[in-house]
Amino acid sequence: MLINPIEIRPIVIDIKIDTKFSSRYITPPQSEEIDERYLKYSDAKKLAKNIEIEKNIRHFFIINGTFIFGDFIEALIVEKNYLVKRMVISTLSMSQNNIDSLRNLIDGDFVQKLDLIISDYFFSHEKGDLIPYMYQELDIDNKFQLAAAGTHCKLCLIETECGKFIIIHGSANLRSSSNIEQFVVEENEQLYQFNLEFQENILEKYKTINHNIDSHFKKKSLRGNKLWQVVQAEKEKNNA
């Protein structure tokens, strides 16, 4: 037996709802995700061009999700035409764009030595992708060292041939996050040396490149109390 199809029509009911009520807890609006192709290097370049790095002068910035922090590092060095004797970066994560940016600095003879510390979480999740790419692009003429440890630090230390000791620190990782971030740029040798000391301890213990032989190897990274004990032990040894 054939049954004629039933036509279903939506019924729209105009209901008046009183929205004037108080609530202690509210749901925040959804943050907009920004595609990386819309993130502009020119923003970082403009900022780098408009600041002066002078002794014991601190610049504090609030940035939005359209800003790639790694691009600012490249832009600052290029715009100021710094010859960087050594740069130490500690970041939780990074992108291929960041790796390419660092490669630009090496190829342009802006950076003579680059030390990079990443989280062991990022290392383990990217060991089949970005980590090999990082070795391929940055391990040039023993200028590069990579360490992986249980660290959440976000630092960039820059020592220039002209005698500047620049430290950049804040909430931002190298890559974009579509989040509001804050960071500080200052020329401060005392603060630079303070941070360099414990970053060097991490680099020494958790490096992944053996510069004495032409190959790569991985050391097991440490976390938590064991990592902190290494940092403190090296500090006590230096003060002895």
Secondary structure, DSSP 8 states (H G I E B T S, - for coil): -----------------------S-----------GGG--HHHHHHHHHH----BT-EEEEEE-TT--HHHHHHHHHHHHT--EEEEEEEES---HHHHHHHHHHHHTT-BS-EEEEEEHHHHHHSTTTHHHHHHHHH--TT-EEEEEES----EEEEEETTS-EEEEEES--SS--SS-EEEEEEE-HHHHHHHHHHHHHHHHHHB-EETTTTEE-------HHHHHHHHHHHHHHHH-
